Amino acid sequence: MLTVSKRVKQTKPSYIRNILKVTRQADMLSLAGGLPDAELFPLDILTQAADELAQSPSIFQYGATEGLTELRQWLLEENSTAEDVLITTGSQQALDLIARSYLNPGDKVLCEAPSYLGALQVFDLAEAEIHTVIAEADGPNLAQLEQQLANYKIKLFYAVPDFQNPSGHCWSLSKRKAVASLLAKYKVALIEDAPYRQLRYQGEPLPTVSELSSYAAFHLGSFSKIATPGMRVGYVRAKQALLAPLIKVKQASDLHSAQPMQLMLLATVRHPSFAEHLDKLTNTYRTRRDYLAELLQQQLSDKLEFNVPQGGMFIWARLPHHNAMSLAEAALKQKVAIVPGDEFWPSKHTPDYQAIRLNFTALTEPQLEQAVSRLKKALQQCSPIK
């Protein structure tokens, strides 16, 4: 009988990907997935971009592994400090390519805790040893970070400095500079994941940690949150020498990302109306963030503790009196989906506290109101921790 590899067996399945099957039920309201609102996709721009594909028959041919030249040039022009860029099939593939290019079984990777579960899956598949550093409101705990870097041979540090998934935290400028300095001191490479960077609702944009880094750094970008996730177009920026192994792995993996989607994406972001679309998107999401925060404060302030994030897609709520997994199960019975915080810690680690992640971008305000009402019923039916 054909047996499954050990690395696949030890990799925890994605709770969110699995729960998407449940959230497709007509009467289910989902606060679970990191989904943009499909009603806000720039359909007029996308339609025009799709029509233009027929004028470029060669775009349906095989292409370069590095990606469409015009799209790569546009990305490099958008960030003058970047040396090179590789187009990937979503930024999730960029994570996978980095792990397969640079990690051997047993290599040590450092992540914030809590951390993006898709990254934890990638590192599990690479059979890496995952270490954690506490994620504070303004970035990682610096004393703990240096302790980890000094005491263990950390190879990669993975982080989401802008509106972290799941916590929504945004690193301060001082912490960005301090982290860049520490990584250079201990010669640890940075993976900076930035899928939410353009979803800022207040405050001024800060430099990326990659821009401040003097040692090896990968900057991962995505168009899934601001254009459409179905295109599956992402990228990784880094020095040419750092990207060379990724290109080799991508050649063996999928040859290249879909050229029609790359050209369609380029036409979309270059469209004169795209900036207007982005303004509308951020204004709508800001309103929904505020509305969900208000509902939670009014109805569940005695059961949840949270801060309002400056951007991103999530409110991270601590549970002082309830078990997150039990609450998630009770919530499903009330026809509302949430993500228990346990999913955002490495599989071999015990969560530091109980929490849930709530998405505010996918539902309208009336739907958010109904979802919170259902969540309130679930909390009432869920026994407190003794």
SVG drawing of the C-alpha trace seen along z (x, -y; Angstrom):
<svg xmlns="http://www.w3.org/2000/svg" viewBox="-30 -59 56 61">
<polyline fill="none" stroke="black" stroke-width="0.4" points="0.0,0.0 1.2,-3.5 2.1,-5.4 2.0,-9.1 5.3,-10.9 6.1,-11.7 6.3,-15.4 2.7,-15.4 1.5,-13.3 3.0,-15.8 1.6,-18.9 -1.7,-20.1 -4.5,-20.7 -5.7,-24.3 -8.7,-24.9 -9.7,-27.8 -9.4,-26.0 -11.5,-23.1 -14.1,-25.4 -14.7,-27.1 -16.8,-24.1 -19.1,-24.8 -19.2,-28.5 -20.6,-28.0 -23.9,-27.0 -26.5,-29.5 -27.5,-30.3 -23.9,-30.5 -22.3,-33.8 -18.5,-33.7 -16.2,-35.8 -13.5,-33.1 -11.7,-33.4 -9.5,-36.3 -11.8,-37.0 -12.2,-40.3 -15.8,-41.2 -16.5,-39.9 -19.0,-42.7 -16.1,-45.1 -14.0,-43.5 -13.2,-46.1 -15.3,-44.2 -15.4,-47.1 -11.6,-47.3 -11.3,-43.5 -13.7,-43.2 -11.7,-45.7 -8.4,-43.9 -9.8,-40.5 -11.0,-41.9 -7.4,-43.2 -6.0,-39.6 -7.4,-38.7 -5.2,-41.3 -2.1,-39.5 -2.2,-35.9 1.3,-35.3 0.3,-35.7 -1.3,-32.3 2.1,-30.7 4.7,-29.4 6.5,-32.1 9.7,-32.9 9.9,-31.3 10.8,-34.7 7.4,-36.1 6.1,-38.6 8.7,-41.2 6.3,-44.1 4.8,-43.2 8.3,-42.7 9.4,-46.1 6.3,-47.7 6.9,-46.2 10.6,-47.3 9.6,-50.8 7.1,-50.8 10.0,-50.1 13.3,-51.6 15.2,-49.8 14.4,-46.3 17.1,-44.6 15.0,-41.8 11.5,-40.3 10.0,-36.9 6.4,-36.5 4.7,-33.6 1.3,-31.9 0.1,-33.9 2.5,-35.0 1.8,-31.6 3.9,-30.0 6.7,-32.5 6.8,-31.2 6.9,-27.6 9.7,-28.3 11.8,-30.0 11.3,-27.1 12.1,-24.5 15.2,-26.5 16.8,-27.2 15.5,-24.9 16.8,-21.4 15.0,-19.1 15.8,-20.4 16.7,-23.9 15.3,-26.5 12.7,-29.1 11.5,-31.9 8.0,-33.2 5.9,-35.6 3.3,-33.9 0.5,-34.0 1.5,-33.7 -0.1,-33.1 -1.1,-29.5 -0.3,-29.2 3.4,-29.9 3.3,-27.4 2.1,-24.8 4.9,-25.5 7.5,-25.3 6.0,-22.0 6.2,-20.6 9.9,-21.6 10.4,-19.7 11.8,-22.9 12.0,-23.4 9.7,-26.3 10.6,-28.7 8.4,-31.6 8.7,-35.1 5.8,-37.0 3.9,-39.3 3.3,-42.6 1.1,-45.4 4.0,-47.3 6.0,-44.3 8.0,-41.4 9.3,-41.4 12.9,-42.5 14.5,-41.0 12.9,-37.6 13.9,-38.0 17.5,-38.6 17.5,-35.7 16.2,-33.4 18.7,-34.7 21.7,-34.4 20.9,-31.0 19.7,-29.1 21.0,-28.9 18.0,-30.5 18.0,-30.5 14.9,-32.5 12.7,-34.9 9.1,-35.1 7.0,-38.1 4.0,-40.2 4.9,-43.7 1.9,-45.5 -1.4,-44.5 -0.3,-41.0 -2.4,-38.0 -4.0,-37.1 -3.4,-39.9 -3.8,-42.9 -0.7,-44.4 1.4,-47.0 5.1,-47.3 6.3,-50.7 9.2,-52.3 11.5,-51.8 10.8,-48.1 11.3,-47.8 14.7,-49.4 15.6,-47.3 14.6,-44.0 16.6,-44.9 19.6,-45.6 19.3,-42.4 18.9,-40.2 22.0,-41.8 23.9,-41.3 23.1,-37.6 23.0,-37.0 19.5,-35.8 17.4,-36.2 14.1,-37.9 10.9,-36.8 8.6,-39.9 5.1,-39.0 3.0,-42.1 -0.4,-41.1 -2.3,-43.7 0.1,-46.6 -2.2,-48.6 -5.2,-48.1 -4.3,-51.0 -7.3,-52.8 -5.4,-55.3 -1.9,-56.5 1.0,-57.0 2.7,-54.2 6.0,-53.1 9.1,-51.8 9.1,-48.0 11.6,-46.1 13.2,-44.8 14.0,-48.4 15.8,-48.9 17.6,-45.5 21.3,-45.3 21.3,-41.5 19.3,-38.9 15.7,-39.8 12.7,-38.6 9.7,-40.8 6.4,-39.0 3.6,-40.9 0.1,-40.0 -2.7,-41.4 -5.4,-39.1 -6.6,-41.6 -6.8,-44.7 -7.7,-43.3 -9.0,-39.7 -7.6,-36.5 -8.7,-34.2 -6.0,-35.5 -3.4,-33.9 -0.6,-36.5 1.9,-37.3 5.6,-38.2 8.8,-38.1 11.4,-40.9 15.0,-40.2 18.6,-40.4 19.2,-38.3 21.5,-35.9 18.8,-35.1 16.1,-34.6 18.2,-32.2 17.4,-29.1 13.7,-30.0 13.7,-30.2 15.2,-26.7 12.6,-25.3 9.8,-27.1 11.0,-25.6 10.5,-22.2 7.3,-23.1 5.1,-24.8 7.4,-26.2 5.9,-29.7 2.8,-31.4 -0.1,-31.8 0.8,-34.5 -2.7,-35.7 -3.4,-36.3 -0.2,-38.3 -1.0,-40.5 -4.6,-41.0 -3.4,-41.9 -0.9,-44.4 -3.7,-46.1 -5.8,-46.2 -3.4,-48.0 -2.3,-50.3 -5.9,-51.3 -6.6,-55.1 -9.5,-54.1 -7.6,-51.6 -6.6,-54.2 -10.3,-55.2 -11.2,-51.5 -8.5,-51.2 -9.9,-54.3 -13.4,-52.9 -12.1,-49.5 -10.3,-51.0 -13.1,-53.3 -15.6,-50.5 -13.4,-48.2 -12.6,-51.0 -16.4,-51.5 -16.9,-47.7 -14.0,-47.5 -15.4,-50.3 -18.9,-48.8 -17.8,-45.4 -15.7,-46.9 -18.7,-48.9 -20.9,-45.8 -18.4,-43.8 -17.9,-46.6 -21.7,-47.1 -22.7,-43.4 -19.7,-41.4 -17.3,-43.7 -17.6,-41.4 -16.6,-38.3 -14.0,-39.6 -10.9,-41.8 -9.6,-43.4 -7.8,-46.4 -9.0,-48.1 -6.3,-47.5 -5.0,-50.3 -5.5,-48.2 -5.8,-44.7 -8.8,-42.4 -9.1,-41.1 -10.0,-41.8 -8.1,-39.6 -10.2,-39.0 -8.9,-37.4 -11.2,-35.2 -10.6,-35.6 -13.4,-33.1 -13.9,-30.7 -12.1,-28.0 -11.6,-29.1 -12.1,-25.7 -15.3,-25.0 -16.6,-28.5 -15.9,-27.9 -17.9,-24.6 -20.7,-26.3 -20.7,-29.2 -21.0,-26.8 -24.2,-25.5 -25.5,-29.1 -24.6,-29.4 -21.6,-31.7 -18.0,-30.7 -15.0,-32.0 -11.3,-30.8 -10.0,-29.6 -6.7,-31.2 -5.1,-27.8 -4.7,-27.5 -2.1,-30.3 0.4,-28.6 2.9,-25.9 1.5,-22.4 3.9,-21.4 3.4,-24.6 0.7,-25.3 -1.2,-28.6 -0.2,-31.4 -3.9,-32.4 -7.3,-31.8 -8.5,-34.0 -10.5,-34.1 -9.9,-35.8 -12.8,-37.7 -12.8,-39.0 -14.6,-42.2 -14.1,-42.6 -16.3,-39.9 -19.7,-40.8 -21.9,-43.9 -22.9,-45.9 -26.3,-44.2 -24.6,-40.8 -22.0,-41.8 -24.8,-42.7 -26.4,-39.3 -23.1,-37.5 -22.4,-39.2 -25.9,-38.3 -25.2,-34.7 -21.8,-34.8 -23.4,-36.2 -25.8,-33.2 -22.8,-30.9 -21.0,-32.5 -24.1,-32.2 -24.3,-28.5 -20.5,-27.8 -19.4,-26.9 -16.8,-29.2 -13.3,-27.8 -13.1,-26.7"/>
</svg>
